[in-house]
Amino acid sequence: MRDGEIAPVRLTPRMATSTNDSAIAAAVSGFGLAAVLSYQIADEVRDGKLRIVLDAFEQPPLPIHVIHREGRHAMYKVRAFIDLAVDTLRGTASLNP
């Protein structure tokens, strides 16, 4: 978007990959830009390995809902997973106890 209007840009990719992990690894290695979700590169950005360069052209965030069958009375391991998933999606997760 530029001045509220869609601004198309033609790109000629130099590399194609089938996974976000390999796109991230290529970007970290200096092969160019990667279009991935912010939570997927949160560690690399925090550690200074990557930086966001086209933030003015980012799409608005999409809402994500975590829904599970057990409701508020879920088993501890299910609740722990849901809490980790939510924190990871928010970019606040810590995998270290």
N, C-alpha and C positions, 0 to 999 in steps of 0.2 A: 504494500500500500504506500502511496505517495500522495500527500495532500488529500487523503480520503478516497483516492482512486486506485484501482488495481493497476500496478505497473509491471507488465510482463518483462521477464529477463530471459534471454536465451543463453543457455550454458552448454558447453561442450565438455562432457565428463572425460577425464583422463584415466579413470579407473572405475570399475563396477564391482560391487561386492554383494553377497547375498545375506549378510548379517550385520547388524549394528555394531557388534563387538569388533568385527574386522574393520569396519569403517572408522570406528573410534581409534583402534590401534594404528591405522594408517595415518590418521590426523595427528596423533601423538608423535608418530615417527617423522612428521613433516611433509607428508604427501599431499596435503591440501586441506580443503574444507570438508566437513561432514554435517549432514542435516540429520540430527537425532534429537530425542527429547531431553530436556534439561536434567531430569533426574538420572538419566543414563550416563551423564558426564559430570555429575556433581563432584565426585572425588577428584577427577582430573582438573576441573576448573579450580577447586579449592587448593589443590597442590601446585597450581601454576603450570601444569603440563598442557592445558588447553585454555583458550579464552574465547569468549563469544564475540564475534566480529560483525555480525549482521543483526544485532539486537533491534535496530530500528525497523526491521522487516519481519520480526517474529509475529506469528499468529497469536491471537488472544488465547489464554489458557482454556482448556476444556474441563468441565467438571467431571470428576471420577467418583463413583459411589462404590463402596465395598459392602456387598450384601452377602449375608450368610444365613443359613437356615435356623440355627439355634437361637438367634436373637441375643438378648443380653445375658443369657445363662449358658453360654458356650463353654465347652471343655477348656481347661487352661491352655493346652497346646494350640487349640484353634484360636483362642483369644490372643495368645502371644504372637501367632502368625499374622493375624489381622492388624494388631498394633504395629508390628514391624512393617507390614505392607503400607499402612497409612503413613507412618513416619518416613519410609523410603520415598513414597510418592510426593510427600511434602518436602523432601530433601533434608530431613532432620534426623535420619536414622543413624544409629551407631551400632555396628556389629560387634563391638568389643564390650564384654560384660562389665 
